Amino acid sequence: MSSTLQTISHADALPDDYLVTLPQLSDIQVGGEERLKYLQGQLTNDLNTQSAGKLMRACHCDAKGKTWALYQLLALTDSQLLLGDTAAIEKSLPELKKYAVFSKVDWHTSERVWFGGAGPYLEAWLQNIAGQLPAEDLTYTQTGGMLVVRYDSPTLRYLIGLDEQMAAQLLTHMQPYHHCHSLWQMLDIQAGFPSLATQTSCEFVPQMLNMQALDAISFTKGCYMGQETVARTRYLGKNKRASYILRAKVGIQMAPGDDLEVQLEENWRRGGTVLSCATLSEETWLMAILPNDTQQGALLRSKAQPDVVFEVQPLPYSLENKG
């Protein structure tokens, strides 16, 4: 594979075919006969309602309701696969396993390599191996060493998990279409999917990350870690923040945990916290925690680079509670 990755300058320049390597994603496989019972007491969603072949989102919180990690759950034949941000998993996993000694549960971190991609050239390669691709949004297929998840937001694309041998084959096949990770990060931001890093893990309750809007919280299941805070945030209206999409018409680097400022009369004050950043050559996209009364079109600036102004973009979903 060429050492030079393709880049794009603008969100409107999305290529027809692309492949992105995603080292920022990792997965945990949880096996054992009591895996569902154990995870039910740790995660925010109701695993008893999970459908075969349908991705489920959930949060792992501490006892105070702060979110260690955001997971995508895939029910495999003999295990649950928990897919999430590598940095957040490193903080989440010791906490997630803390009480597992009392249950018939086993844990495995795989050597699976994750990619994101789209386009007819990629689809042809996947179909040649898998026979079929997921037919609907947030569904997945498993064939041997391959997992394929379909996303329809903000445009049709696939998340692909492969063993090392198949990963090498895919990289060779898609060599002309290999792009930098900012492309996939931008699409996740445009879809309103938050992510957590070392700096932001265990800092925010799930509703600040819009997880109620992404069907990642059940308000009717039994007890789980952090449930009291998550329920109180909903029923008592305690939450005053949410995650928003922002865009600047210049390419800059920002990191998770960086501060955004909002203007108040003649002064600027702290207005938000960056969750994720996608930097293109001519624009920058952010997912950031802001006050939940923030309006579309509102302007904020980078504290570290005050000449760079971001405009709040529309979210692709309602922030109303689900579950």
C-alpha positions in Angstrom: 0.0 0.0 0.0 1.2 3.5 -0.8 2.4 5.4 2.2 0.6 8.5 1.0 -3.1 8.6 1.9 -5.6 10.5 -0.1 -7.2 13.5 1.6 -10.2 15.6 0.8 -10.6 19.3 1.3 -14.3 19.7 1.8 -17.3 17.7 3.0 -18.9 18.0 -0.4 -16.0 16.3 -2.0 -16.8 12.8 -0.6 -15.4 10.2 -2.9 -17.5 7.5 -4.6 -15.1 4.8 -3.2 -13.0 5.0 -0.1 -11.4 2.9 2.7 -10.2 4.2 6.0 -8.2 2.3 8.6 -9.7 2.8 12.1 -7.0 2.1 14.8 -9.1 4.3 17.1 -11.6 1.4 17.4 -11.2 -1.8 19.4 -13.5 -4.6 20.4 -14.0 -6.8 23.4 -15.7 -10.2 23.2 -17.6 -11.3 26.3 -18.4 -15.0 26.5 -19.7 -17.4 29.2 -23.2 -18.6 30.0 -23.9 -15.6 32.3 -22.6 -12.9 29.9 -26.1 -11.3 29.2 -27.0 -11.3 32.9 -23.7 -9.7 33.8 -23.7 -7.0 31.1 -27.3 -6.2 31.9 -26.1 -5.0 35.3 -23.3 -2.9 33.8 -24.7 -1.2 30.6 -27.5 1.3 30.0 -29.5 -0.6 27.4 -31.7 -3.6 27.8 -29.8 -6.5 26.2 -32.9 -8.7 26.5 -34.5 -6.7 23.7 -31.5 -7.1 21.3 -32.4 -8.6 17.9 -30.1 -10.9 16.0 -28.2 -9.1 13.3 -29.2 -5.7 14.7 -26.6 -3.4 16.3 -27.4 -2.0 19.7 -25.8 1.0 21.4 -25.2 1.2 25.1 -23.1 3.2 27.6 -20.9 2.0 30.5 -21.1 4.3 33.4 -19.5 4.6 36.9 -21.6 4.6 40.0 -22.2 8.4 39.7 -23.5 8.0 36.1 -20.5 9.4 34.3 -19.8 7.6 31.1 -16.6 5.4 30.8 -17.2 4.3 27.3 -19.8 4.2 24.5 -20.3 0.7 23.0 -21.8 -0.8 19.9 -23.1 -4.3 20.8 -23.2 -7.2 18.3 -24.7 -10.5 19.4 -22.5 -13.2 18.0 -23.1 -17.0 18.3 -21.4 -17.6 21.6 -20.5 -14.1 22.8 -21.3 -10.4 22.9 -18.9 -8.1 20.9 -18.5 -4.7 22.5 -17.0 -2.2 20.0 -15.9 1.2 21.1 -13.2 3.9 21.2 -9.8 2.4 22.0 -8.8 5.0 24.5 -12.1 4.9 26.4 -12.1 1.1 26.5 -8.7 1.2 28.2 -10.4 3.1 31.1 -13.7 1.2 30.9 -12.5 -2.4 30.7 -11.0 -2.7 34.3 -14.2 -1.2 35.7 -16.4 -3.4 33.5 -14.6 -6.6 34.6 -14.5 -5.6 38.3 -17.3 -7.8 39.5 -17.0 -10.5 36.8 -15.2 -12.8 39.3 -18.6 -13.6 40.7 -20.1 -14.6 37.3 -19.6 -17.2 34.6 -18.1 -14.7 32.2 -14.9 -14.6 30.1 -13.2 -11.8 28.3 -11.2 -11.6 25.1 -9.6 -8.7 23.3 -9.3 -9.6 19.6 -6.7 -8.9 17.0 -9.5 -7.8 14.6 -8.6 -4.9 12.4 -11.4 -2.3 11.8 -12.0 -0.3 8.6 -14.7 2.1 7.4 -15.6 2.5 3.8 -18.1 2.7 1.0 -18.6 2.5 -2.7 -19.2 -0.1 -5.4 -15.6 -1.3 -5.6 -15.6 -2.1 -1.8 -19.1 -3.6 -2.0 -18.0 -6.0 -4.8 -15.1 -7.2 -2.7 -17.2 -7.7 0.4 -20.0 -9.5 -1.5 -17.5 -11.8 -3.1 -16.4 -13.1 0.3 -19.6 -12.7 2.4 -22.2 -13.5 -0.2 -24.4 -10.7 1.0 -24.2 -7.3 2.7 -26.4 -5.9 5.5 -29.6 -4.8 4.0 -30.7 -2.1 6.5 -29.3 0.7 8.7 -27.5 -0.6 11.8 -27.7 -4.3 10.8 -24.6 -6.5 10.5 -23.5 -9.8 8.9 -20.8 -12.2 10.0 -19.0 -14.5 7.6 -15.9 -16.4 8.9 -13.4 -13.8 10.0 -15.4 -10.9 8.6 -17.9 -8.6 10.4 -19.7 -5.9 8.4 -22.0 -3.2 9.9 -24.1 -0.9 7.7 -24.7 2.7 8.5 -27.1 4.9 6.4 -26.2 8.2 8.1 -25.1 10.6 6.9 -24.7 8.4 3.7 -24.5 4.7 3.1 -21.2 3.3 4.5 -19.8 0.2 6.1 -17.9 -0.6 9.2 -15.7 -3.7 8.6 -13.9 -5.9 11.1 -11.4 -8.4 9.7 -8.7 -10.8 10.9 -5.2 -9.8 9.9 -5.0 -12.0 6.8 -8.2 -10.6 5.3 -7.3 -7.1 6.4 -4.1 -7.3 4.3 -6.2 -8.5 1.3 -8.6 -5.7 1.6 -5.9 -3.1 1.9 -4.3 -4.4 -1.3 -7.7 -4.4 -3.1 -8.5 -0.8 -2.0 -5.1 0.6 -2.4 -6.1 3.4 -4.9 -9.0 4.4 -2.5 -7.3 4.6 0.9 -8.1 7.8 2.7 -7.0 9.4 6.0 -9.0 8.7 9.2 -10.5 12.3 9.2 -12.9 11.3 6.5 -14.6 8.7 8.7 -14.4 10.9 11.7 -16.2 13.7 9.7 -19.0 11.3 8.7 -19.4 10.1 12.3 -19.7 13.7 13.4 -22.2 14.6 10.7 -24.2 11.5 11.8 -24.2 12.9 15.3 -22.3 9.9 16.7 -20.2 11.1 19.7 -16.9 9.5 20.7 -14.9 9.4 23.9 -11.1 9.7 24.4 -8.8 9.5 27.4 -9.5 13.2 28.3 -13.3 12.9 28.1 -14.0 9.4 29.5 -15.9 9.5 32.7 -16.6 13.2 32.4 -20.2 13.3 31.1 -23.5 11.6 31.8 -25.0 9.7 28.8 -27.6 12.4 28.0 -24.9 15.0 27.5 -23.6 12.7 24.8 -27.1 12.4 23.2 -27.2 8.7 23.9 -31.0 8.8 24.7 -31.5 10.1 21.2 -29.4 7.2 19.8 -31.5 4.5 21.5 -28.7 3.6 23.8 -30.6 3.9 27.1 -33.4 1.9 28.5 -35.5 3.6 31.2 -37.6 0.5 31.9 -35.0 -2.2 32.6 -33.7 -3.2 36.0 -30.7 -1.8 37.9 -27.4 -1.1 36.3 -24.3 0.9 37.2 -25.1 4.6 37.3 -28.9 4.1 36.8 -29.9 6.5 39.5 -28.1 9.4 38.0 -29.2 8.6 34.4 -32.9 8.3 35.5 -32.8 11.5 37.6 -31.3 13.3 34.7 -34.3 12.4 32.6 -37.2 12.6 35.0 -36.0 15.6 37.0 -34.7 17.6 34.1 -31.2 17.8 35.6 -29.3 17.8 32.3 -28.3 21.2 31.0 -25.9 20.1 28.2 -25.9 18.1 25.0 -23.6 17.3 22.1 -23.7 19.4 19.0 -22.1 19.5 15.5 -19.9 22.5 14.6 -18.1 23.5 11.5 -15.3 26.0 10.7 -14.3 27.1 7.2 -10.6 26.5 7.9 -8.6 23.4 8.7 -7.2 23.4 12.2 -6.2 20.7 14.8 -8.2 20.4 18.0 -8.1 17.6 20.6 -10.7 16.0 22.8 -11.1 18.1 26.0 -10.2 21.4 24.3 -12.3 24.4 25.2 -14.6 26.4 23.1 -15.7 29.9 24.0 -18.9 31.8 23.4 -19.3 35.6 23.3 -21.2 37.4 26.1 -21.5 41.1 25.3 -17.9 42.3 25.0 -16.3 39.3 26.6 -15.7 35.6 25.8 -16.4 32.9 28.3 -16.1 29.1 28.3 -18.9 27.7 26.2 -18.1 24.0 25.5 -15.8 21.0 25.4 -14.6 19.3 22.3 -15.4 15.5 22.0 -14.0 14.8 18.5 -12.4 16.7 15.6 -12.2 16.0 11.9 -9.7 18.2 10.1 -9.8 18.6 6.4 -7.6 21.0 4.5 -10.3 23.6 4.1 -12.6 23.0 7.0 -12.9 21.5 10.5 -15.8 19.5 12.0 -16.3 19.1 15.7 -18.6 17.2 18.0 -18.7 19.2 21.3 -20.6 19.4 24.6 -22.5 22.7 24.7 -25.5 24.1 26.7 -28.6 22.3 25.6 -30.4 25.5 24.7 -27.7 26.2 22.0 -29.4 27.2 18.7 -28.4 26.2 15.2 -26.2 29.0 13.7 -24.7 30.0 17.0 -21.0 31.0 16.9 -18.2 29.8 19.1 -14.5 30.1 18.9 -11.5 28.0 19.8 -10.0 29.2 23.0 -6.5 28.2 21.9 -7.0 29.7 18.4 -9.4 32.5 18.9 -9.4 33.6 15.2 -11.1 30.4 14.3 -14.9 30.6 14.6 -17.3 27.6 14.5 -20.9 27.6 13.5 -23.4 25.2 15.1 -24.9 22.8 12.5 -28.3 21.0 12.6 -28.4 17.6 14.4 -29.7 14.7 12.3 -32.1 13.6 15.2 -34.2 15.0 17.9 -32.8 15.3 21.5 -36.0 14.1 23.0 -35.8 11.1 25.3 -36.3 7.6 23.9 -36.3 4.2 25.6 
